[in-house]
Amino acid sequence: MSSSSSSLPLQTLKIGIVGFGTFGQFLAKTMIKQGHTTRATSRTDYSQLCHQLDVPFFRDVVPFLEADNDVILICTSILSLSEVLNSMPLRRLKRQTLFVDVLSVKEHPRNVLLQVLPENMDVLCTHPMFGPESGKNGWKDLPLVYEKVRVRNETRCSSFLHIFESEGCRMVEMSCEEHDKVAARSQFLSHSIGRILAEMGIESTSMNTKSFETLVKLKESATNDSFDLFSGLFIHNRFAQQELMNLEQSFEKVKQRLLKKMSEQQSLSSV
C-alpha cells in the first residue's frame, strides 16, 4: 500500500461516464466543481437530469465513444458490467483513452476490461470506499483504493487520481487481488451480517444499548444498498464464498458452545 503523490503536471480532463445512476451523478458533481468536463451515457434516460447539471447526455453510445474523451469512467453495477462493456462498439473509439472503473470488487472489472478493450487503452481500477451518504459532507480522509493496471499516460492517470487527492481522500494503492481479499472480510462480511439482521427484523427499542444501536445502523446501512450490489459482492469476489462459510462455521461454533453450557447448567440443576 502506498499513497498517491505525483510531481507530474496535471490536466483538465474530459470524462465520459458510463452508467449515470446515483453514484455516477455523485462523482460527476465533484468533477464538474473542479473544472473537468463531463458527459454521460446510460441505459436509463437521464437527459433531463443531465440538462439540469449541464452535462451532455448520449442515448446512443456510438457518438459517446466517438466524442473526445480523455477518460471513460465505468459506473455500472457489478452484475451488468460485462454485458454493458460487451455491448459497446469499442472499435469506434477515436483515440487512446484511460478506462477507469469504480466498482466495489476489483478483479472482475480488471479482467473484463483487459479482455474487451483494445490493447492500446489504459486501465485504472479504483474503489472509492464511500458514497453519496458517507461523502455528503466532503471526501476528506475517506479512502480511495486503486491499482494502475495498464497505464502508459502517467499525466492523464495522475490528473484523474488528483480529483480524489485534492478532495482530501486517503489514497491507497493496492492490487486488485489484495483489495478483494480485504473487501471480502470487511465490506462483504458487514453487508452479510446487516442482511441477516434485516431478515431477523430487528428494530430500535426503548432500551437500546450502544452495541445494539450499532447493529441497527449496520442493518440500515446494508439494506440501503440494493440486493444486486450485495449479490455482486458475492458472485464476483472469489474470496467471498470462503468468508460466508467462515461466518456459518463461526455461528455454529458459538451456538454449540451455548448449547453445551446450557446442558451443563441443566445437569447441575438436576443434581
Salt bridges, closest charged atoms under 4 A:
ASP45 OD2 - ARG59 NH1 3.38
GLU66 OE2 - ARG92 NH2 2.82
ASP68 OD2 - LYS14 NZ 3.56
ASP68 OD1 - ARG95 NH1 2.60
ASP70 OD2 - LYS14 NZ 3.69
ASP70 OD1 - ARG95 NH2 2.85
GLU83 OE2 - ARG43 NH1 3.42
ASP101 OD2 - LYS106 NZ 2.72
GLU107 OE2 - ARG110 NH2 3.79
GLU107 OE1 - ARG238 NE 2.58
GLU119 OE2 - ARG152 NH2 2.86
ASP122 OD1 - ARG152 NH1 3.40
ASP122 OD2 - ARG156 NH2 3.18
GLU133 OE2 - LYS136 NZ 2.77
GLU154 OE1 - LYS148 NZ 3.24
GLU167 OE1 - LYS33 NZ 3.14
GLU177 OE2 - LYS181 NZ 3.87
GLU177 OE2 - ARG238 NH2 3.25
ASP180 OD1 - HIS179 ND1 2.84
GLU203 OE2 - LYS219 NZ 3.57
ASP225 OD2 - HIS191 NE2 3.72
GLU243 OE1 - ARG185 NE 3.13
GLU264 OE1 - LYS261 NZ 3.99
